[in-house]
Amino acid sequence: MSAFRGIDDLGPLEDRPVLVRVDFNVPVSAGRIADSSRIEAALPTIEALTAKGARVILLSHFGRPGGQVEPALSLAFVAPALAERLAQAVEFIAAPVGDGAREAIEASSAPVLLLENVRFYAGETENDAALADRLAALGEAFVNDAFSAAHRAHASTVGLAQRLPAVAGLAMIGELEALEAALGSPARPLAAVVGGAKVSTKLAVLENLVPKVDHLIIGGGMANTFLAALGHPVGASLCEHHMTATAGAIIAAAAQADCKIHLPSEVVVAKALEAGIETQIKPVEEVAADDLILDLGPASVERLIGVLQDCRTVVWNGPLGAFEVPPFDKGTKALAAAAGTLSQAGTLLSVAGGGDTVAALKAAGVAHQFNHVSMAGGAFLDWMAGRELPAVTPLRANG
């Protein structure tokens, strides 16, 4: 039995209007959708609802218009792309909520409708009661299928869930069950891979993981702060020297919790972050004053692969080097490839999330090999930090 209410809990849906919060905040390049993954993630829920005879009314944000109507951030371009993938009509409703949208919905014969960008309304991000009332008046039930927006208490997420019978969509349930398998009740040993530039941006994540995981692999720029805390030279590398005491406290807490922290023992250094620049591989003890630490060295990668081979579960957020600039992508790609291979073999359950992480896994060609890759950024980080997601709370079966 799922811990969350789902579509079947709504009862008969024939001819009933159902509001569905999706995430169509897709990347666009030269006026075209560059990656349709978020649209495709919503298809199973939309199809499940239309199969039950529901009239599906989709809500999403796109960009950050700041509560103002910005024609360049209209969702009109998504409707034909969605219709093509659904192989059925999708009507775009441009009329504003509370001033024409309801009439346009009632006049339409399309089984699927897409409302205009919810962030065109100033009250969306404030969970304004009046806006939530106007939105709720458009439907008889609410399905939240936008995990990536679950960490925000907005009118189209929390506000609607407080006003209508609310359930989780199929993509939302898939996300939540994968996250529960990774951190809630994982197969052990459990490893967490945390990369990125700064300790300060992921302090809550690190503090939450230490008592929960068996192995904590730290990479990227934040690893330099930990190396400095242990007295290793980091040269001219990115390093939050004011956070070394905090890093030291995390190391001490890990020792108390029987959590083994893994830091680079060998690194790739260069004099500048430039593609094709001359590089050197050095033990961390030999980093020079003008060196930039930009990636894991081969020996570090091999050691970390060994850690994953001994684990049953891994949760991953953040790259382990300056992966956007070759050749400093090698460490991240090599460890990701190993995790993908182990996942395919069935010996490792792998869950990854965050924008940079997804980009790195796709660049490595192994995103499809992971058991679950979340497209969420802030929501994934908040979950890793142990925070309750406000839009998820009202979807719980006991909520």
Secondary structure as GFF3:
##gff-version 3
##sequence-region A 1 399
A	DSSP	three_ten_helix	7	10	.	.	.	ID=ss1
A	DSSP	beta_strand	17	21	.	.	.	ID=ss2
A	DSSP	beta_strand	28	29	.	.	.	ID=ss3
A	DSSP	beta_strand	32	33	.	.	.	ID=ss4
A	DSSP	alpha_helix	37	51	.	.	.	ID=ss5
A	DSSP	beta_strand	55	59	.	.	.	ID=ss6
A	DSSP	three_ten_helix	71	73	.	.	.	ID=ss7
A	DSSP	alpha_helix	78	86	.	.	.	ID=ss8
A	DSSP	beta_strand	90	93	.	.	.	ID=ss9
A	DSSP	alpha_helix	101	107	.	.	.	ID=ss10
A	DSSP	beta_strand	112	115	.	.	.	ID=ss11
A	DSSP	three_ten_helix	118	120	.	.	.	ID=ss12
A	DSSP	alpha_helix	129	136	.	.	.	ID=ss13
A	DSSP	beta_strand	141	144	.	.	.	ID=ss14
A	DSSP	three_ten_helix	147	149	.	.	.	ID=ss15
A	DSSP	pi_helix	155	159	.	.	.	ID=ss16
A	DSSP	alpha_helix	160	161	.	.	.	ID=ss17
A	DSSP	beta_strand	166	168	.	.	.	ID=ss18
A	DSSP	alpha_helix	170	179	.	.	.	ID=ss19
A	DSSP	pi_helix	180	184	.	.	.	ID=ss20
A	DSSP	beta_strand	190	194	.	.	.	ID=ss21
A	DSSP	three_ten_helix	200	202	.	.	.	ID=ss22
A	DSSP	alpha_helix	203	209	.	.	.	ID=ss23
A	DSSP	beta_strand	215	218	.	.	.	ID=ss24
A	DSSP	alpha_helix	221	229	.	.	.	ID=ss25
A	DSSP	three_ten_helix	241	243	.	.	.	ID=ss26
A	DSSP	alpha_helix	244	257	.	.	.	ID=ss27
A	DSSP	beta_strand	260	262	.	.	.	ID=ss28
A	DSSP	beta_strand	266	270	.	.	.	ID=ss29
A	DSSP	beta_strand	280	283	.	.	.	ID=ss30
A	DSSP	three_ten_helix	284	286	.	.	.	ID=ss31
A	DSSP	beta_strand	292	296	.	.	.	ID=ss32
A	DSSP	alpha_helix	298	309	.	.	.	ID=ss33
A	DSSP	beta_strand	313	317	.	.	.	ID=ss34
A	DSSP	alpha_helix	330	345	.	.	.	ID=ss35
A	DSSP	beta_strand	349	353	.	.	.	ID=ss36
A	DSSP	alpha_helix	355	363	.	.	.	ID=ss37
A	DSSP	three_ten_helix	367	369	.	.	.	ID=ss38
A	DSSP	beta_strand	372	374	.	.	.	ID=ss39
A	DSSP	alpha_helix	378	384	.	.	.	ID=ss40
A	DSSP	three_ten_helix	393	395	.	.	.	ID=ss41
###
